Amino acid sequence: MGFNSPKETVEVVNHTAEAKRDTASKKVFVLAILAGGYIAMGSLLALIVGGAMPGLAQTNPGLQKFFFGAVFPLGLILCAVAGAELFTGNTAYFIPSVLSKRMSVKVPLKNWAIVYVGNFIGSIIVAYFLVYLTEVIMHSPSMDSAIKIAIAKTSNPFYKTFLKGIACNWMVALAMWLAYAAKDITGKILGIWFPVMAFVAMGFEHCVANMFFIPVAIFHGADITWMDFIVKNLIPATLGNIVGGGLFVGTAYWYAYDKK
């Protein structure tokens, strides 16, 4: 077949987790910085394309959300094909091996900590140095869109952002599951594009993307503090992402195809 079966995909994921476990921490950190940058680039592209359509947002909001979501998958495609360490995907990869006791729970916890910090650094590098200092969205509808998005993301109660985080990473982890199911680059890109486009268009919360969206709005003068960003969005989105990837993908597919 041109793709791996669901059971074979879980085996591929287990091998991936083992490879991540055996990769030196310094290399994981560098790959995590790259992943943060890649997701930020996809987010920036979404702002420049979908965020620059205020008229369409008024007359046909569904179509505007589709355009916004349609270009965002660039970041995850780069992570999957070029290779990088992304926190949201990593919340799912290790779970089958941990639940089958082939791997200690300390392994994913260490990986998640290193990758999370690296993703944040990569996102901030793009937000500050490549967007704010270059004024690439200054004085444009995209900047207004960035500020509006950030305000909306920091205005929801904890439970809403948490639930949106679950929904988001259910889709993102499934996107990477489909990428591992595919045996060629075209299949990987298609497998990633649909779920990622969907979660963005539906307005769910991705903690690494938010490491770009909200700081870039802060840099451009949004009335949001760094504490607002961390407490009102980043913490609940991150916890939701862990549940979405770890429970609804990693645990579910372990139970279905790997549990003895």
HUPE-V199183 format. One record per residue. N is the residue number from 0. SS is DSSP state (hx for helix, st for strand, lp for the rest). PHI is phi as a letter, one per 30 degrees, with the letter a starting at -180 (none if undefined). D_FIRST is the distance of its C-alpha to the first C-alpha in Angstrom with 1 decimal. Layout:
n=N ss=SS phi=PHI d_first=D_FIRST
n=N ss=SS phi=PHI d_first=D_FIRST
This chain:
n=0 ss=lp phi=none d_first=0.0
n=1 ss=lp phi=d d_first=3.8
n=2 ss=st phi=a d_first=5.4
n=3 ss=lp phi=d d_first=7.2
n=4 ss=lp phi=d d_first=8.6
n=5 ss=hx phi=e d_first=12.3
n=6 ss=hx phi=d d_first=13.6
n=7 ss=hx phi=d d_first=11.5
n=8 ss=hx phi=d d_first=12.7
n=9 ss=hx phi=d d_first=16.2
n=10 ss=hx phi=d d_first=16.0
n=11 ss=hx phi=d d_first=15.3
n=12 ss=hx phi=d d_first=18.1
n=13 ss=hx phi=d d_first=20.3
n=14 ss=hx phi=d d_first=19.9
n=15 ss=hx phi=d d_first=20.7
n=16 ss=hx phi=d d_first=23.8
n=17 ss=hx phi=d d_first=24.9
n=18 ss=hx phi=d d_first=24.7
n=19 ss=hx phi=d d_first=26.8
n=20 ss=hx phi=d d_first=29.2
n=21 ss=hx phi=d d_first=29.8
n=22 ss=lp phi=d d_first=30.4
n=23 ss=lp phi=e d_first=34.1
n=24 ss=hx phi=e d_first=35.6
n=25 ss=hx phi=d d_first=37.0
n=26 ss=hx phi=d d_first=33.7
n=27 ss=hx phi=e d_first=32.2
n=28 ss=hx phi=d d_first=35.3
n=29 ss=hx phi=d d_first=34.8
n=30 ss=hx phi=d d_first=31.2
n=31 ss=hx phi=d d_first=32.4
n=32 ss=hx phi=d d_first=35.0
n=33 ss=hx phi=d d_first=32.5
n=34 ss=hx phi=d d_first=30.3
n=35 ss=hx phi=e d_first=33.5
n=36 ss=hx phi=d d_first=34.3
n=37 ss=hx phi=d d_first=30.9
n=38 ss=hx phi=d d_first=31.1
n=39 ss=hx phi=d d_first=34.7
n=40 ss=hx phi=d d_first=33.8
n=41 ss=hx phi=d d_first=31.3
n=42 ss=hx phi=d d_first=34.2
n=43 ss=hx phi=d d_first=36.7
n=44 ss=hx phi=d d_first=34.6
n=45 ss=hx phi=d d_first=34.5
n=46 ss=hx phi=d d_first=38.3
n=47 ss=hx phi=d d_first=38.9
n=48 ss=hx phi=c d_first=36.9
n=49 ss=hx phi=d d_first=36.9
n=50 ss=hx phi=d d_first=40.0
n=51 ss=hx phi=c d_first=42.0
n=52 ss=lp phi=b d_first=41.8
n=53 ss=hx phi=d d_first=44.7
n=54 ss=hx phi=d d_first=45.6
n=55 ss=hx phi=d d_first=42.2
n=56 ss=hx phi=d d_first=42.2
n=57 ss=hx phi=d d_first=45.4
n=58 ss=hx phi=c d_first=44.5
n=59 ss=lp phi=b d_first=40.8
n=60 ss=hx phi=d d_first=39.7
n=61 ss=hx phi=d d_first=36.3
n=62 ss=hx phi=d d_first=35.4
n=63 ss=hx phi=d d_first=37.0
n=64 ss=hx phi=d d_first=34.9
n=65 ss=hx phi=d d_first=31.7
n=66 ss=hx phi=d d_first=32.7
n=67 ss=hx phi=d d_first=33.6
n=68 ss=hx phi=d d_first=30.2
n=69 ss=hx phi=d d_first=28.3
n=70 ss=hx phi=c d_first=29.3
n=71 ss=hx phi=e d_first=29.5
n=72 ss=lp phi=e d_first=25.8
n=73 ss=hx phi=e d_first=26.7
n=74 ss=hx phi=d d_first=27.8
n=75 ss=hx phi=d d_first=24.7
n=76 ss=hx phi=d d_first=22.5
n=77 ss=hx phi=d d_first=24.9
n=78 ss=hx phi=d d_first=24.7
n=79 ss=hx phi=d d_first=21.0
n=80 ss=hx phi=d d_first=20.5
n=81 ss=hx phi=d d_first=23.9
n=82 ss=hx phi=j d_first=24.3
n=83 ss=lp phi=a d_first=27.0
n=84 ss=lp phi=c d_first=28.2
n=85 ss=lp phi=c d_first=28.4
n=86 ss=hx phi=e d_first=30.3
n=87 ss=hx phi=d d_first=28.6
n=88 ss=hx phi=d d_first=25.0
n=89 ss=hx phi=d d_first=26.6
n=90 ss=hx phi=d d_first=28.1
n=91 ss=hx phi=c d_first=24.8
n=92 ss=hx phi=e d_first=23.2
n=93 ss=lp phi=d d_first=25.9
n=94 ss=hx phi=d d_first=26.4
n=95 ss=hx phi=e d_first=24.0
n=96 ss=hx phi=d d_first=25.4
n=97 ss=hx phi=d d_first=29.0
n=98 ss=hx phi=d d_first=28.7
n=99 ss=lp phi=d d_first=27.5
n=100 ss=lp phi=i d_first=30.4
n=101 ss=lp phi=d d_first=28.5
n=102 ss=lp phi=a d_first=30.1
n=103 ss=lp phi=d d_first=33.5
n=104 ss=hx phi=d d_first=33.9
n=105 ss=hx phi=d d_first=36.0
n=106 ss=hx phi=d d_first=32.9
n=107 ss=hx phi=d d_first=31.5
n=108 ss=hx phi=d d_first=35.1
n=109 ss=hx phi=d d_first=35.9
n=110 ss=hx phi=d d_first=32.8
n=111 ss=hx phi=d d_first=33.4
n=112 ss=hx phi=d d_first=37.0
n=113 ss=hx phi=d d_first=36.4
n=114 ss=hx phi=d d_first=33.6
n=115 ss=hx phi=d d_first=35.6
n=116 ss=hx phi=d d_first=38.6
n=117 ss=hx phi=d d_first=36.7
n=118 ss=hx phi=e d_first=35.0
n=119 ss=hx phi=d d_first=38.5
n=120 ss=hx phi=d d_first=40.0
n=121 ss=hx phi=d d_first=37.3
n=122 ss=hx phi=d d_first=37.7
n=123 ss=hx phi=d d_first=41.5
n=124 ss=hx phi=e d_first=41.4
n=125 ss=hx phi=d d_first=39.7
n=126 ss=hx phi=d d_first=41.9
n=127 ss=hx phi=d d_first=45.2
n=128 ss=hx phi=d d_first=45.0
n=129 ss=hx phi=c d_first=42.5
n=130 ss=hx phi=c d_first=43.4
n=131 ss=hx phi=d d_first=46.9
n=132 ss=lp phi=d d_first=48.6
n=133 ss=lp phi=d d_first=47.2
n=134 ss=lp phi=h d_first=48.1
n=135 ss=lp phi=d d_first=44.9
n=136 ss=lp phi=c d_first=45.1
n=137 ss=lp phi=d d_first=48.9
n=138 ss=lp phi=h d_first=50.9
n=139 ss=lp phi=b d_first=47.9
n=140 ss=hx phi=e d_first=46.3
n=141 ss=hx phi=d d_first=43.5
n=142 ss=hx phi=d d_first=46.0
n=143 ss=hx phi=d d_first=47.4
n=144 ss=hx phi=d d_first=43.9
n=145 ss=hx phi=d d_first=43.2
n=146 ss=hx phi=d d_first=46.5
n=147 ss=hx phi=d d_first=45.9
n=148 ss=hx phi=d d_first=42.4
n=149 ss=hx phi=d d_first=43.9
n=150 ss=hx phi=d d_first=46.8
n=151 ss=hx phi=d d_first=44.6
n=152 ss=hx phi=d d_first=42.3
n=153 ss=lp phi=c d_first=45.5
n=154 ss=lp phi=c d_first=47.2
n=155 ss=lp phi=d d_first=45.1
n=156 ss=lp phi=d d_first=46.1
n=157 ss=hx phi=e d_first=44.3
n=158 ss=hx phi=d d_first=42.4
n=159 ss=hx phi=d d_first=41.0
n=160 ss=hx phi=d d_first=39.6
n=161 ss=hx phi=d d_first=38.3
n=162 ss=hx phi=d d_first=36.4
n=163 ss=hx phi=d d_first=35.1
n=164 ss=hx phi=d d_first=33.9
n=165 ss=hx phi=d d_first=31.9
n=166 ss=hx phi=d d_first=30.3
n=167 ss=hx phi=e d_first=29.6
n=168 ss=hx phi=d d_first=27.8
n=169 ss=hx phi=d d_first=25.8
n=170 ss=hx phi=d d_first=24.3
n=171 ss=hx phi=d d_first=24.2
n=172 ss=hx phi=d d_first=22.7
n=173 ss=hx phi=d d_first=19.9
n=174 ss=hx phi=e d_first=19.4
n=175 ss=hx phi=d d_first=18.9
n=176 ss=hx phi=d d_first=16.6
n=177 ss=hx phi=d d_first=14.4
n=178 ss=hx phi=d d_first=14.8
n=179 ss=hx phi=d d_first=13.7
n=180 ss=hx phi=d d_first=10.6
n=181 ss=st phi=d d_first=9.8
n=182 ss=lp phi=c d_first=9.1
n=183 ss=lp phi=b d_first=11.6
n=184 ss=hx phi=d d_first=15.1
n=185 ss=hx phi=e d_first=14.8
n=186 ss=hx phi=d d_first=12.3
n=187 ss=hx phi=d d_first=14.7
n=188 ss=hx phi=d d_first=17.7
n=189 ss=hx phi=d d_first=16.7
n=190 ss=hx phi=d d_first=15.7
n=191 ss=hx phi=d d_first=19.1
n=192 ss=hx phi=d d_first=21.2
n=193 ss=hx phi=d d_first=21.2
n=194 ss=hx phi=d d_first=22.3
n=195 ss=hx phi=d d_first=24.7
n=196 ss=hx phi=e d_first=26.2
n=197 ss=hx phi=d d_first=26.7
n=198 ss=hx phi=d d_first=28.6
n=199 ss=hx phi=d d_first=30.8
n=200 ss=hx phi=d d_first=31.7
n=201 ss=lp phi=d d_first=32.5
n=202 ss=lp phi=i d_first=34.8
n=203 ss=lp phi=d d_first=33.5
n=204 ss=lp phi=c d_first=34.6
n=205 ss=lp phi=c d_first=32.8
n=206 ss=hx phi=d d_first=35.1
n=207 ss=hx phi=d d_first=34.0
n=208 ss=hx phi=d d_first=34.2
n=209 ss=hx phi=d d_first=37.6
n=210 ss=hx phi=d d_first=38.7
n=211 ss=hx phi=c d_first=38.8
n=212 ss=hx phi=e d_first=39.7
n=213 ss=hx phi=d d_first=42.8
n=214 ss=hx phi=e d_first=44.2
n=215 ss=hx phi=d d_first=44.0
n=216 ss=hx phi=d d_first=46.0
n=217 ss=hx phi=d d_first=48.5
n=218 ss=hx phi=d d_first=49.0
n=219 ss=lp phi=c d_first=49.7
n=220 ss=lp phi=j d_first=52.4
n=221 ss=lp phi=d d_first=50.8
n=222 ss=lp phi=d d_first=53.1
n=223 ss=lp phi=b d_first=50.7
n=224 ss=lp phi=c d_first=51.6
n=225 ss=hx phi=d d_first=49.2
n=226 ss=hx phi=d d_first=50.1
n=227 ss=hx phi=e d_first=49.1
n=228 ss=hx phi=e d_first=45.7
n=229 ss=hx phi=d d_first=45.1
n=230 ss=hx phi=d d_first=46.6
n=231 ss=hx phi=d d_first=45.8
n=232 ss=hx phi=b d_first=42.2
n=233 ss=hx phi=d d_first=40.7
n=234 ss=hx phi=d d_first=41.4
n=235 ss=hx phi=d d_first=40.3
n=236 ss=hx phi=d d_first=37.2
n=237 ss=hx phi=d d_first=36.2
n=238 ss=hx phi=d d_first=36.8
n=239 ss=hx phi=d d_first=34.8
n=240 ss=hx phi=d d_first=31.9
n=241 ss=hx phi=d d_first=32.0
n=242 ss=hx phi=d d_first=31.9
n=243 ss=hx phi=d d_first=29.2
n=244 ss=hx phi=d d_first=26.8
n=245 ss=hx phi=d d_first=28.0
n=246 ss=hx phi=c d_first=28.5
n=247 ss=hx phi=d d_first=26.3
n=248 ss=hx phi=c d_first=23.1
n=249 ss=hx phi=e d_first=23.7
n=250 ss=hx phi=d d_first=25.7
n=251 ss=hx phi=d d_first=24.0
n=252 ss=hx phi=d d_first=20.5
n=253 ss=hx phi=d d_first=22.3
n=254 ss=hx phi=d d_first=24.1
n=255 ss=hx phi=d d_first=21.1
n=256 ss=hx phi=b d_first=18.7
n=257 ss=lp phi=b d_first=20.9
n=258 ss=lp phi=d d_first=24.4
n=259 ss=lp phi=d d_first=25.6
